[in-house]
Amino acid sequence: MHAYAFPDHEQAIEKVAREEFGFEQVSISSRVMQRVKLVKRGQTCCVDAYLNPHIHRYLQSFISGFDDNLQTNVKVFFMQSDGGLAPLNSFTGSKAILSGPAGGVVGYVTTSLLSQKMAHEESKTSDGKLRPVIGFDMGGTSTDVSRFHETFEHIFETEIAGTSIQAPQLHINTVAAGGGSRLFFENGLYKVGPESAGADPGPVCYRKPGGMLAITDANLLLGRLLPDFFPKIFGPNENEALDKDATLQQFELLTNQINQENALHGVKPLTVFEVALGFIKVANEAMSRPIRTLT
């Protein structure tokens, strides 16, 4: 309970687990996150224990591709959720959950500040003040939004997928809206996500059995994605283009359902394109909300 101040008991259990029972991976809370609050420290430790075996397998696969397995005076660092770097042997699961988005924050801050400074040097009338910057990263299942002004903003406690985690990380707001977010019509309302079509089976246009309507399908139907300019990697043999016909067929079914329900309330029928645009607007609103919150 008080391992943050007295770690001896945890260390004794770790020694027994490793030496007498042969556990190769042991996470103890006094090492993972040496802070008060038993429950949240325990949850963070469980997350660390769950993720570490996967990370270690990845790291072993990574270093095995190099001469001498990177043993000869080669420094290797990995991005952590707080935007800092960790050596190969200190990279752990609880501090790596948002390492990808954190790398994005560090990247856009570096490039945007550099471009602002260059603009200031070219403009003699500029006051030289750097403007705040907003980071927007829309992926397949979620969208990450962040803000930078003069210094990185950190938080030390967050909840991810219902689990409280005590670990320093950059202040990144995540919403469940991305290219793979599924489309629903429930109780007279358009709903986007949080369920995702994933990469397999993916959106309907991926040509995989069981594909589900997603934001990607809406963008395809509206002409925002052009199959001729996309790689032909879809279908059972992964050699076909995006399937716009299948997407149109599924949207027609969904549009018929929406029009039938709207007719009960005297609402005029919608076209498939109006329905697709409606879902895009809902997704855009969901992704805009964290921008308003942060700014």
N, C-alpha and C positions, 0 to 999 in steps of 0.2 A: 504493500500500500504506500509506503514512503520510500520507495526505491530511488526517487529523484534526489534524496538526501543521504540515504544509506543503501548503496547498491550491493552490499556483501551477500545478501541472501540470493538475489537474482544471479549473481556471478557464481555462487556455489551450485545452484541448480543447473546453470549452463555447463559447468565443468562436468557434472554427473551425466547430463544429456549427451555430451560429446564423447567423453572417455568411457563411460560404462554402457551406454546404449547406442553409440555410434551415429548419432545425429550429425549430419554435415552442416545443416543450416539451423541456426538457433538465433532468434531475435529476442533481446531482453530490453525492457522499456527504459531502463536507466541509460542505455546506450543509444536507443532509437530517438527518444525525445525526453530529455532530462528536465521535466517540468511537473508542476503540481497538477491535480485533477486526475484521479485514478482511472475513471471510466474512459475519458478521452485519450489518456496516455495508453491505456490498454487497447483501445480500438486502433490507435495508430500503430501499435506494436503488432497487432494481428494483421493489419494491412501490409506491413513491412515483411512479416513472415510469409505471407501469401505470395507477394510479388518477387521476393529475392531469388527463389529458385529459377523463375523464368528469366530474370535479368542475368543471373550468373550463367545460365545456358547460352543466352545471347552473347554475353561477353566472351565466353570460351570459344564460340563459333567465330566471333569477330577477330580475336587475337590469333586464332589458329591459321588465319590467312596470311600472316606476316612471318618473315624470317625470325627464327629464335623465339617465336611467340612473344615478341616485344619485350624480351628480357634484357636487352643490351642498351642501357642508357637512353631509352626512348620514353619521353613523357607523353602520356595519353590522358586527356581530361574529357569528362562528360558533363553536359549541361544539367543543372538541377532546377527544381521548381522555383527557386528563389532568384534565378538568373545568374547564379555563380557557377563555378566549375569544380568538379570533384575528381580526384585521381581515380584511376582504374579500380584500385582495391577498396576505395571508400564510397563507391557509388551504390546506394541502397534504394529499395523500392519506395519507401515512404517519402523520400525526397525527390523522386523522379516522376511522380504522377503527372505533373503539369510541365515537365521539362521541355516538351515540344513547343507548346504555346509560349513558354518563357523565352525560348530561343528566338521565337518570332518577335517578341517584345524588344529584346536586346538588339535584334537586327534592324527593325524599323526605326528604333531610336537613333542608332548609329548613322543610318543612311539619311534620315530626315533632318537631323541636326547638322550633318555635314552639308546638305544641300542648302539649308537655311543660312549657314555661315558663309557659304560661297556667294549666296545672293546678297548678303549684307556687305560683303567686300566689294561687290560690283556696283552697289547702290550707295552713293554718297549721302542720300537723304534719309537712309534708314536709321532708325533709333537704336539698332543693334540688339533689341530684345528678341529672345527666342519664343516663338508661339508654342502653346501646348499642342501635343500630337495625339491623335486617336488611332489606335490599332484595331483593325477589323479582319478577322480570319474565319472565313466560312469554309467548313469542311464537309465531309460526307454525312455526318450525324449530328454535328453541333457547330455552333459559331462562338468564337472567343473574341471578346471586346476588352480593350484596355486603354489606359490613358497615361501619358507621360508629360510632366512639367517640372523641369529643373532637377528632379531626383526620382528614382524608382520608388513606387509605393509598394510596401510589403504588408501582408497580413499573416498572422501566426496561428490562425484557427479557421477551418473551413469545413463544409460538408459536401462530400462527393458521393453521389449514388446512395444517399441515406446514411453514410458513415462519416462520423466526425473525425477529422484528422488534425493533429497538432503538429504542424511543420511549417517553417517559414516558406512563403511563396509569394511571387509577384501578384499584385491585385488584378486578377483576370476574371471577368464576368463571363460565365458560360451559359448559353441557352440551347435547348434541344431543337435546333432548326438548322438543317443543312440540306445538301443535295439529295440525300437518301431518306429524308423525313417523309413518312407516309401521309397520305391524304385521306381524310374522313369527312363524312357529312353526318353529323349527329345532332339531334334535337333542333333541327333547323339552322345549325351553325356550321361553318367551314372550320375544320380542325386540322392542324399540321403538326405531326409528331405527338408526343416524344418518341413514339415507336419508329424504328428505322427499317428500311428494306435491306440495309446492309450491302455488302458487295456480292453476296450469294444468298438468295437468288437475285437481289438487287431490284431496281426499278423494272417496270414492264419492258421498257425499250432495250434491256440487256439480252433479251431473247432466252432467258433461262426459265425452266418450269417453275411455277409458283411466284413469278415476279409480281410486285405490288406497285400500285400507282404512287409516285413520289414527286417531289419538287423537280427532279431532273426530267420527268415525263412532261410536266407542265411547261418547262422551258423549251423542251423539244417541240411540243405541239404549237407553241407560240412563235416558233422560228428563231428562238434565241440560241439554240444549238443546231448546228448545221451538220448532218451526217456525212456529207461529202468531205468535210474538213476534220472529221474524227477518225481515229485509227479503227481499222476493221478487226476488232478483237472480241466480238460478241458471238453468241450462238454456241451450239454444242461443240463445234470444232474451233471456236474462237477465231473465226476468219470472216465474220459478217459485220455489216454496218449496224448502227442503231436502228431499231425497228419502229419507225414512226407509225406504220399502219396499226400495229398492235396497241400502241399508246392511244391512237385515235379511237380504236374500238372500245377500249376500257373507259375512256373519258365519255364516250357516247352512252355507255351503260350507267355511269355515275350521273351524267347530266339528266338522263331520263328519270332516275330516282329523285334527283333534286327537283325537277320540274313537276313530277307527280305530287310531291309534298307541298311545293309552293302553290300549286293550283288550288289546294284546299284553303289557302289564305288569300286567293285572288291575286297572286303575284304573276306577272307575265313570264312566259318561258324564256329560258336563257340558252345561249349557244354554248357549244363545247369550249369555245375560245373565251367566252365570258367566265365560265366556270374555272378554267385553268388560270385566268388572270386573277380571279377571286382568291384562289389558294396562294398565288404568288404574293398578293397584297397582305394576306394573313401572315405569311412567313416573314415578309419585310417588316411588318409591325413588331413581330416577336424579336427580330434581330435589332430593331431600332431602339427598343425599350432599354436595354443595358447601356446604350450610348447616352440616352437622356439621364440615366441614373448616375453614370460616372462623370457627366459634365455639368 
